[in-house]
């Protein structure tokens, strides 16, 4: 999923889904899960977040994905 999920219990839709992809490894360089790009705090707190909080996490993920792509595409001497 690339966008922020819509809906939620308050709007009559389903609850905001977890971004988990079942690839659960934390990258020590970024502190992000290699699968879903969440931090350990975001993963641990997911169940306690309301839908607005979950959507806020989803909103950060594309920025992280882009940061990883930018780092991957950067010339070696800049890393």
QUIRACOR-V653798 format. One line per field, one symbol per residue. ss: DSSP state (h for helix, s for strand, l for the rest). Layout:
ss: ???
//
This chain:
ss: llllllllhhhllllllllllllllslllllsslllllshhhhhhhhhllhhhhhhhhhhhhhhhhhhhhhhhllhhhl
//
